[in-house]
């Protein structure tokens, strides 16, 4: 039933509305008086340093109260406001030198000013090669290369490349680049996330067969959630192992470690070319990084789609490029970007996607906490 209006109902409500500003003011004052300045800047380490990497943004980690929010300043300029513990400042790539981070609490009167600050230093140990950059700080390719890249993709030619008659979805110069890297690294396992039709699986098998022959054991390990489109040649190929599972699953991760051990503990070459959504690629990086060792090689494909000035599909949405920015900013020092290989032939489908594993055993900082594919 609809009750009639009543003054006895409305009057207490109006009183509550009148006293709210007063209660809010009292709360702000109490917070201001009680706040002890417990927030800490954990990353970058205060007084510490990290190495500059082209395009990889600044990551800030705070240790703070659950409901606290802060305005973040870098070198005196406001760059963002965050209520989270982790903040990846996409587009903010501090140049080599000393920098200062300052925090202003948004829940306190502005008169309190900066409540926490720290300094850090950016070093420059892996500059962009001179033929790609006059200052070592940015990749500068001729415009005609970028335009050709866009034409090549937007004309649909990327879907017409084949190996042994089976579609690969590979840029031919990338494929040539991969075989050069494999010859150099001499991996015992090629790990491919995203089998699709199996053309690239057959390509990697041919390269590995040429490298190892019958002298040393090897495997091409390819993972996909759907095997219905895979050409029968891939199932019949020697030393190819196909797993039907999510690429970010524990099963895939476990098998990579087992194969390395079974084949003598050599290096591995990993290429991520499955679901191109940012979250899936992030989960793949989180799963594969812990089983990679120094000297292993990582390729993240289809980062050319979106997220940067030379995107071939602007508006595609969060893609592998965004996953690389987040993961590498939070795990700086785990991998080294290989600019020489990445731009060997001008353009690539793996923009910011060529990485050498620098070390092993370090803690992995995961941008995503939940993995729905973990036990599938």
N, C-alpha and C positions, 0 to 999 in steps of 0.2 A: 504494500500500500504506500501511497505518497503522502507523507505527513505534511500538515499545514505549516507555514512559516511560523516561527515563534521567537519572540524577543529574548526569551530565556536561553535559546540556543545560540543566537547571534552575538549576544553581548559578551560572553566569555571569549569568543573567537577574536573580537575586535580588541579586547584587552591584550590577548597574546600577541597580536600583530604590533601593538604599540610598544611592548616591552622587548621584542626581539632585538632591535638595534642595540639596546642597552646591554643585553646579555652578550651579544656578539662583541661589543666593545670591551666588556669585562674579560671575555675569553681571550681576546688578542693581548690584552694587558697581562693576563696571567701567563700566557705562553711566552711573552717577551721576558717576564721576570723569571720564569722557571727554566727557560731554555739554557742548556749548559754548553752548547756548542759541541755536541758529540759526533757530528758528521765528520767523516774522514774521506780524503781522496786516496783511493787505493791504486787506481791506474789512471794515467801513467804513474809509476812509483815516484813519490816526491823526491826531488833531487836526483832522480835516475835518468836513464836515456833509452832511446830505442832508435832503430834504423829506419830512415825514410824509404817508402816504397811508392812509386808512382800510382796515383789514383786511390790508394788505400787510406781511408779517413782516420781521424783521431777517435780512439775509444776511451771513454771515461767510465770508471767504475767507482761508485760511492758506497761507503758503509754508513747507513743512516737509519732513522726511524721509518716505520712502514708507511705512515701517512704524510711524511715530510716531502715538500716539493722545493726545488731550488732553481733560480735563474743562474745560468752558467755563462761566465765571461772568459774569453780567451784573449790574452794580451790587451785587455781593457775594453773589448767589444763584446756585446751580448751575442751569443751564438744559439742558445736554446734554453728552454725551461723543461725540467724533467721531474717526474715523481717516481721514476724507476731507479733501480740500482745501477743498471747499465745503459749507457748512452753512446751510440755510434753516430758521430757527426758527419753524415754523408755530405760530401762536397767540401769538407774542411780538411785539407792536407797540409799541416804546418811545414814550412820549409826548414831546412837545416838551421840549427841555432837554438838559443834558449827561449823558452816560452813560459807564460804564467797562466794558471787556471785560478779563477776566483768564483766563490759561491755566494749568492745572496738568497736568504731564506724568504720565500714568497709568503709564508704564514706569519711573518714578523713585520713590524713597522719598518719602512724603508730607512728610517733614521738609525736602525741598528747597523746598516752598512754591510760590508763584506764580512762574513763570519768564518770563512775558511779559504786559504789560498795555498798554492804550492807551485813549484817550478819544475820543469823537466827540459831535457835537451834532446834535440833530434840530430842524429848523426847521418852521414851520407857515404855509406860504404859500398853501395851497389848502384852507381849512377846509370842513367840511361845512356847507352853507347852514343858516341859523338855523331855517327852518321844518322842517328834518329833524333838528336836533340842538341841544340847549340849550347845549352846550359846544364845538361844532364838531369834536368828536373821535369821534363815533359816530353811526351812522344809527339813528334810533328811529322806527319806523313804528307806527301803531296796531295792536293785536293783531288786530282784525277784518280788516285788510288781509292780514296774513299767513295768517290762517285761510281767507279767500276764495281766496287764491292756491293754497293746498294743496287746497282743495275743487275748484277749477277744473282743476287738473292730475290729481288722483287720480280724478276722475269721468270722465276721458278726453276732456274737451271740447277739449283742445289738438289732438286729432287730427281735429276736425270743422270747423275753419275752412278756407274755400276762397276762391279768387279765379278768376273766370271758370269756376267749376265744377271747378277743380283744387285738390286739397288743398295747403295751404301749411305746416301745422304751425307757424303763427305765432300768437302772442297778439295779438289785434286792436289793443290799445293800444300794443304794441311796433311793429306795422306802421305805425300812425299816427305814432308817434314817429320812425320811420326816414324817412318822407316829409318830416317837418318838418326833420330834420337834412340830408337831401339838398337840400331847397330852400335851406337856409342855406349849405351847403358848396359846392354847385354842382359836383359831381364830373364829370369826363369819363368815368370808368369806375366802375361798381359791380362789385365782385368778390365772388362768392358761392361759398363752399366748401360743397358739399352741395346738389345740385340736387333729388334725390329725385324727386318727381312733376312738378316744374316750376311749381307754383302760385306760389311766392314769386318765381321768375324772371320770370314774367309780371307779377306785381305791380310789381317793380322796373322792368321795362320800361315799364309804364304811367306810373310816376312820372317816369322819365327822359325819356320822350316829352313829357310835360306841361311839364317843365323846359326842354328844349332845342328841342323842335319840329323844324323843318328849318333852324334858324338856325345851330346849332353841332353838330359831330359828337359822338357818344357811343357807349358800348357797355355792355351788361350781360354780364359774363364769368362763366360758371357752370361749376364743376368738380365732377365726380363720377366714381367708379370704375365705375359701372354706369348705362347709359342705357336699360335695358330697361323701366323704370317711368315714364319721362318722357312726359308727354302730348304729342301731336303738335303742339299749339298752340305749344309752346316752340320746336320745330324750325322752325316757319314764321314766327316772330316776327322782324320787322326789328330790326337792331342788337343781336341776342342771339347770343352766341358760346358754344357748349357744347364743353367739352373733357373727354374721357374719360381720366382720369389720377388718380393719388393726389393729394390736395390738398397734401401736403407734398413734392411732386416738384419737381425742377429745371425741368421743362417748364412747370408752372404758374407758378412764380416768374418764369421768363424771359418768358413771354407777358404777364404783368402789366406788366413794364417796357416791353415792345414796344408794348403798347396805349396806355400813357400817352404815349409818344413820338409814336406815329402820330396821336394825337388832340390834339396841341398842348401836352402837358406840364401839363395841369391836375391838380387834386386827385383822389384816389380814395377811395371808400367801401368798406370791406372788412367782410364778415360771415362769421364762422366758424361753420358749422352742418353739418359733416360728421360723421365718427366722433367720438362724445363722450368717448372714453377719454382719460385725462389725457395719456398719452404722445403720442397722435396730435395733440391740440390743442397740446401743447408744440412738436412738430415744425412744425406750421402757423405758430405764432408765430415760431419761429426762421427760417422761410423767408420769411414776409411782411414782417417788421419791416425787413429791410435794403432792401427796395424801396419802403418808405413814406417820405414826406417831411413836413416841417412843414406842418400844416394838414390832413393826411389824417386819416381817421376809421376807428376799429376797433371792431367789435362782436364779442363772444365770447358766443355763445348757449348755452343749456342748462346754465349754471353754477348754475341753481336746483336741480339734481338732488340734490346731496349735498355734504358737507364743511363745513356751517355749521348754525347753530341753526334756520334757517327752511327747511331742505331739504324739497323736495316728495317726494323718494324716498329717505328715509334707508336706508342700506345698499346703495345703488346701486354705490358704490365710487369710486375716484379718477376725477374727472370734469373738465370744463372749469374749474370753480372752482379746483381744485388746481393746474391748469396755469397759470392766471392768477397765483396766489400765487407760484409758483416763478419764473416768467418776469419778472414785474414787480418782484419783490424783487431779482433779479439785474440788472435793467436800469432801475433807478430813475432818473427824470429823462428817460427816452426818451419816455414818454407821460404825459399828465395825465388823471387820472380825472375824468370829467364827471358829477358827482353830480346836477346839476340835470336833465340829460337822463335819466339812469338812473332817477330816481324821479319823473319828470314826472307819471306817472299812477298812482303808488303801487307796484304790484308789476310785476316784469319777469321774463322768462325769462333775461335776461342780467345776473344778479347780479354786481356788480363787473366788468361787461363792456362799459362805455361808456368809450372812451379816445380822446383827441385826440393825434396824433403831435406831439411837442414840437419835435423838431429832426431833422436828417439828418446822416448821415456818421459817427455815433458807432459805436464798437466794440460789437457785440452779444455779450453773454455767454450762451452756450447751456447750459441745464440738462442737455440730452442730447447726448452726443458722437456717437452712431451714428444714422444715418437710413436705415432699410432701403428707403425709398421714393424716395430721392434721384434715381436714374436710371431710374425706371419711367415 
